[in-house]
C-alpha cells in the first residue's frame, strides 16, 4: 500500500503541467524532494514484518512541510491507516498535565516550590528507605518536603523498576496504583509509601509524579481533571478527538495495539484498551498516560507551545511560562541532577536538549519533546520553528521487539530542513 502524502507548498507549481504525475503513487512526488529519505524510511518501517502503520505531520514556520499516513491500523493489515486515526498516546499526556498545572500557576493559585502537602496533606512528613526488606523496610525522615517542582521534574523520590532501590520499588509495585479507580485513590495509595530517594536528589522517571499533579489540579481548581482539560485546553484548541476515552461511535478509528510474539510476529496486547479499543487506559483520569488523540489534535497542542502559548487569538499560557516549561530544570538543583538521556535535561514535563552532539541526534539546544510507551513521538524546536509528530501503535516486548524509529526519524527530519 502506498502512503497518502500531502504535497508541500514548494510543489504546488505542479498543478497544470503535471496532472499525470499527481495520479501516480505519492512517493514519486518525492523523487527530487528533500523529504524523500524520510518518506522512504517510513515506507520501510511500515512494510510487512514491521510496524503496522504510521501517521506523521511536520510543520515548519506555520506551514505543513510533510504530512502522510502509511500502512494499516491493524497487524493483519486489513484496515488502511487514515490521517485521523486515533492513538493511545500514553506518556505524551504528561506535557498536557504540565500545561494544566502551569495555568493554575499563572492564576496565582499555586507555585512550583509549594510543598505537595499543602494540597494533599497526607504527604506531610515523608520517609525515605535506607535499608531493610519488603516486610520490614528501614526508613528515616526526608530532609525536605516533596514540592510540585519535584513532581514536574521526576525528582520527588518515587522510583520503580530500579535495581538500586529494590525495597522502595517493591513497595510501590505492591501498592498496585494502576488498579486505582480515581486520582484521589491514587494519592491515598502513594501516601502510604516511603520514597526511594530524598526529594530533589535524583531523577527517576515515574508516572506517579504526574498522576499526583493531576490530583493537585483537581483540588486547586475544584473540577475533575478531565473536565479541566476539556474546558481549558481541548475546547480552546479544538482538540475534538482527544480524551480519556473515545465515544462509542468513533471507536472504529482507534488503532490496534500490538506486541511481538517470540517469533517476531505481532499479536494484540493483553490490556483492557487493546481488547476493547477506545475504552479507558486506566480506571482513572491518568495525567501520566491516559489520553487518546490524533496527530492533528496533538499538532494543535504542540503549535500552541511553539507559538509561545498562543493559538487563534487566545493566550493559553504566557511566553515566559512556556520558556520555563522548556528550560532544563535539573541543572538548577544543588547539586545538579542528571537525567538518563545523554545530552538531555528535563523541563516541566518533557526532555530538553542541552547538547545535540552528545545526544547523538540532530536537533537544537532547547528542543523539547517526549514520547509515549506505545511508539508515539513529538518534538518542538522553537529555534527552527518546527513541530514533528510521529504516531505509531506498538508496545515493545520480548527479544524480538521492533527497534524504536525515533533516532532515525528525527535525524531524517532535520536533514530535510533547508
N, C-alpha and C positions, 0 to 999 in steps of 0.2 A: 504493500500500500504506500502510495506517495503522500508526503505531508501536504497540508494546506498552508500556504505561506502568503502573508501579506507583503506586497511589494513595497520596499522603501520608497520614500518620495523621490530619491535620486533616480528612480527607474520610471517615473511617470511620463517621460517622453516616449515611451513605448506604445502610447495609446493608438496611433493611427497606422504607422508603417509596419508594426509588428503584431498585428492581431493574431496571426498564426502562432506566434511564439506564446501568446497568452493561453492558447489552447493546449500547449504541450505541458508536460509534467513540471511541477514547480521547481525542482532542483535545477533545471536548465536555465531558469531565470537568474541563478546564482553563478553561472559559469564564469562571468567576468566581474563578479562582485566580491568585495572583501569579506562577506559573510558566508562564502561557500564552504569554508573549513568547518564553521560551526554547524551549518546545515548538514554536511556530510557526517560529522560526529554524531549528531542527534539521530540521523537515519540509522547509522550503525548501532547506536545504543538502544534502539527500539526494534532491531531486527529479531527474527525468531531466535530464542535462546537467551535474549537479553531482557531489558525492561519492557513490559508490555506496551507502554506508550508514554507520551510526554506532552506538556503544553509549555511553551516558552514565550515570554514577552520581554523585549529590551527596548527601553526608551532612552533617548539622549536629548537633552535640551528641549524637553517637552514634545518631541516628535518620536513616533514609532520608528525605530531603526531596524527591528527584526521581530516578526511575530509569526508563530507557526504552531501546529499541533501534529503529532506523529503517532502512528501505531494504533493501539486499541486500549479500551478501558478494562479489558479482561484478559487473563492469561491464556484462555482458549482462543483468543484473537478472533472473536465473532462480532464485537461491537466497536466500531471505529471511534477513536478519540474525537472529542469535539472541543472547540475553543472554550465553551462554557461548562465543561465537565467539572464536577465538584470533588475536591480532595480533602482528606483528613490532613490538616497542616500541623497538627501536634505542637511542637515547641515554637513554631512561628506565631503561636498565640502569645508568647511571653512579651515581645515588644508591644503588643496591643495592651496588655495589662500594665506595662510600664507607662504608656501614654495615659491610661486612666488615672494612675497614681499621680502623674505629673500635672494633670488637670486640676486635681484637688490641691496640689502644692501651689499652683498659680492662684487659686482662690483663697489662699491663706489658711486652709483647713488642716494642713499638716506640713511638716518639714522633714527632710531626708534624715536628719540626725535625731528625730524623735525616737524614743525607745518604743519598741513594739508593744510593751506592756501598757503604754498609755492608751492604746486602743483595744488590746486584748490582755486584760490584767492577769490572766493565768500564766503569762510568760514572764512574770517577775521572778527574780531570784533563780536564774538558770544555773544548772550544774553542768560540768564537763567531765567526761570519762577520763580517768587516769590509770585504770587497770581493772583487774577482776575478770569476771566472765558474764555470760548472759544471765545466769541465775543470781549472781552477786556482783554487780558492777561496782567498782570503786570510783567515787566521784568527789569533786570539790567545787566550790563556788567559782563561777567565771569572774574574771577581773573587770568585766564591763557588760553592759546590757546589750541585747540584740537591738539594732536600730533598723529603720526602714532602708537606709542605705546598704546595710549589710544584706538584707533580703534581696534588694535590686542587683547587687553585685555578687551574690552567691558566696558571701564571706561570713554568713551567720554562724557557722559551725555545724549545721546539719550536713551529714555526709552519708552516702550509700555506695555500695559496691567498691569499697576501698579496702585493700589488703592491709593498709596501715591503721585502720580504725575498725577492726573486726567487731568489737563489742558494740560500739555505737551503731554500726551498720546492721548488725543482727537485731538490735532493739528497734531500729527504725523499720526494718522489714517485718518484724513481729507485730508492729502496730497496724499493719495492713491498711495504710491510708487509702490505697486505691479502692477499697470497698466502702469508703465513706459515702454518705448519702447527701451531704451538704457541706458547704465551706465551713460552717460552724462546727460540724462533726470533724472535719479535717483538723481544725485548730485545736479542738479538745484532745484529739489523739496525739498530736505533736507536742502539746503542752506537758504531757506526762514523761517525755523522753529527755535524757541528758544529751548534751552535744558532743560531737567528736572532737571539736577544737574550740578554743575561746573565740568569740566573735571578733572579726577584724584581723585575723592572723593568717588564714589560709583560704584559697579559692577551691570550693567543691561545688561542681555543677549539680544541683539537686532541685527537682521540681517543687519540693515542699516550700522553698523560699517564695516562689511566685504564687502558689496557692494561698499562702498566708497573706500576701499582698492583696490578692483578690478579696479575701475576707476583710481586710482593713478598708478596702473601697466600700464594701457593704456597710460596715459600721459607721464610717465617716459620712457617707452620702445618704444613708438611710434607705438605700434601694438594693434590691437583689442585683448581684453582679451582672447577670445577663441583661437586665433592664438598663443598667447604667451604660453598658457598652452600646446597646441598641440606640439609646437616646442621645448619647454624647459623641459617639464615633461612627457607628454603622449607618444611621439615618442621615446625618450631615454629609457623609461621604458617598451616599447612595450605594452602600455595600449590601445589595439586596440578597446575595446568596451566601452570606457569612453568618454563622451562628453555631450554637452548641448542638443543634440537631437540625435535620433537613426536613422540611414539610413533606408529608407522605406523597403528595402529587409530584414532587421533584426528585424523589429518591432513585428514579431510573437514571439520573445524571451522575450519581455517585460512582466513582471509580473503584473497581475491585481492589482489595488489599491482599497481595500475595506474599508468601515467603518461599524459601528454597527447600526442596526435598534433598535427601542425601545424594541423589544422582544429578542434582543441578536443575531438575525440572521445577516448575512452580506449582504451588497449591494455595488455596485460600487460607489465610491465617486463622488461628483458632481464638478469635477475640469477638466480643459481642458486636462491635461495629462492623467487623468483617463478615460475620454471619448474617447480620441484619443491617446492610448499608444505610446510612442516614440516621441511625439511632445514636444516642449519646455515647461518646467515647469513654466517659466515666459517669458515675451516678450523681455527680455534682458539676457545677459550672467551673471547670478547671481553668484557672488563669495560667496554668503552666503548660497545658497541652490539650485543651478541649474543643478547639474550633474546627469547623469545616469552612472551606472558602474556595473561590475560583481564582485563577490567575488575574483576571480583570479586576476583581474586587480587591485583591491584595495590592495590585498596582495602584489603586486609588489611595490606599493607606500609605504605601511607600512614597508616592508622589507628594502627599501632604507633608511628610517629613523632609523630602528633598526640597520642597518649596518653603522651608523654614516654618512649618506649622500651618500653612495657608492652603485653602482649597476652595475654588469657586466663590471667592469673595468672603469666605469665612475664615477666621483665625482660630483654629482649634488649639494651637499652642503658640507661645511666643518664640521668636527666633532664639532668644537666649536659652530658653528651656530645651529646644532641640539641640543647641550647642552642648548643653550639659549632658543630655542623653547620649550623644555621640562622642563624648570625651572619655578617654581612658580613666577610670576611677581607681584602678588597682595601684597605680603609681603614686596616688595621693595618700595611701596608708603609711603609717610609720611603724615598722619599716615597710617598704613597698612589697606588694604581694604579686606573685607571678601567676598567670593562668596556665592552662595546659597547652595552649596553642603558641608555637614559636612565632615570634613577630607580631603577636596579638596581645592586646589588653582587653579589658571588658568595660563597657559603658553601663548604662542603665537598661539592661535587657538584651544586649547583643554584643558580639565581638567588635572591637575597634582595632583596625590595622595600625600598628606602630612602626613596623619595619617590613615593607613588602619583600625586600631581598632575602631577609632571614626567614620570612614566612614561606617562601618558595612558590608563591603565586603572583601573577601580575596584578597590579592594583595600585591604590594610592594610600598615603598616610591619611588616617582619619576615616577611611572607608568603614561602613557599618553594616552589619547584617547578621543573619542567623539561619538555621536550618531546622527541619522537623525530622522526627525519628523515622518517618516512612518516606524518605527521599524527596523532600521538598526544600527549596533553597531560594534565598533572596539576598541581594546586596544593594546598598545605596551609597553612591560615591558623589558627594556634593562638589568635589573639585572638578570632576568630569561631567557633572550634571547628568548622571547616569543612574538608572534603575534596571536591574536584571533579575528576572524571576524564572525559575525552572521548577515545574511541578511534575513529579513522577509519583508512583504509589507502589512502594515495595518496602517490606521490613527486612533488613539484613539479618541473616540467621545461618548458623552452621558453617561447615568447612567449605561449602560450595556457594557461599553468598556472592552476589554480584558486587563488583567493585563500585565504590562511590564515584559518580561522574563529576563531582564538584570542582576538583582542581582543573581538569581539562576544560570543563565548561567555562569557568571564569577566565582561564588563560585565552581561550578562543574568543571570548567576548572582548577582552582588552586588546588582542592583536588586531581586531577589526575596527577599532576606533581610530579615525584619522588623526 
